[in-house]
Amino acid sequence: MERRLSLVYLLSGITASLAAIVYVSHNGQAKADAGTGYELRAITAVVLGGTSIFGGRGGILGTLLGLWAIVVLQQGLLLSDGPAELAGILVGVLLIVAIAANQLVTKLAARRDSKGV
């Protein structure tokens, strides 16, 4: 188990370093606060992909679909000349809606199971 955990940390570090190299080469500069704001997008993509924020299982395909939905939302706002701040607000609203829908589905499934259906 310890060996697997070490391998996961190693792969995570390698992936993060590759992402940093791509980001710096794209922007032409390195800043300490370069990733500010990406946390909300990452969490929203995972939750939209079907992973419960309260624990459970999820999949890479669902996360990629959630990420696709966020990118479509942001590009749509960009193409419609919407304000940049609106993208962050809509991603936050999307996250809240996804969590509420997950909770509703969980409660309905528990109610259905308790009735023996």
C-alpha positions, -999 to 999 in steps of 0.1 A, spaced: 0 0 0 28 24 9 45 17 -25 13 25 -44 8 57 -25 44 68 -33 38 60 -69 6 81 -69 25 110 -54 53 106 -79 29 106 -109 11 136 -94 43 155 -91 54 146 -127 19 157 -140 20 190 -121 55 198 -134 45 190 -170 14 213 -166 37 240 -152 60 238 -182 31 240 -206 15 269 -187 48 289 -186 55 282 -222 20 294 -231 21 326 -211 58 333 -214 62 340 -177 60 323 -143 40 339 -115 34 326 -80 -3 331 -82 -7 317 -117 -32 290 -107 -55 312 -87 -91 305 -97 -85 271 -112 -95 253 -80 -132 262 -86 -131 250 -121 -114 217 -112 -139 209 -84 -168 218 -106 -156 196 -134 -152 167 -111 -186 172 -94 -203 177 -128 -187 145 -139 -206 125 -113 -182 123 -84 -199 131 -51 -182 159 -31 -190 140 1 -171 109 -10 -177 80 -33 -166 69 -67 -162 88 -99 -147 83 -133 -123 100 -156 -148 101 -185 -174 119 -164 -148 144 -152 -138 151 -188 -174 156 -197 -178 180 -168 -147 199 -180 -161 200 -215 -193 216 -201 -173 243 -183 -152 251 -214 -183 254 -235 -198 278 -210 -167 299 -208 -161 300 -246 -198 308 -251 -194 338 -228 -162 348 -245 -179 347 -280 -209 366 -268 -187 394 -253 -200 387 -218 -181 400 -189 -152 379 -177 -165 379 -141 -197 363 -152 -178 331 -161 -167 326 -125 -202 333 -112 -218 308 -136 -192 281 -127 -200 287 -90 -237 285 -97 -232 253 -117 -212 238 -88 -240 246 -64 -267 231 -87 -246 200 -92 -242 194 -55 -279 201 -48 -289 176 -76 -265 150 -61 -281 155 -27 -316 152 -41 -308 120 -60 -292 105 -29 -322 114 -8 -347 100 -33 -326 68 -36 -326 64 2 -363 70 4 -370 45 -24 -348 19 -6 -365 25 27 -399 18 11 -386 -14 -4 -392 -6 -40 
